[in-house]
Amino acid sequence: MNPLNQLLEYIKIHRISLIQDNANLIQDTNAPDWNFLQGQIIGVEHILSVADDILMSSNFDDIHYSGGIH
């Protein structure tokens, strides 16, 4: 696995961890911790989406990129 794919996989795992942490909180949408984690999740999802768009629109070949954000 190349370094770029390793980074993307790490970010995906980090996203899962944030979602799990957020699920463990009482879903009080006014709580600072809940709002902080929601912002983190949204930010990570945006980064993954942009990375996917960049990689899919570039000349990056399938040998180096497995494709798609899962």
ABEGO torsion letter per residue (X at the ends): XBAAAAAAAAAAAAAAAAAAAAAABBBBAABAAAAAAAAAAAAAAAAAAAAAAAAAABABBAAABAEEBX
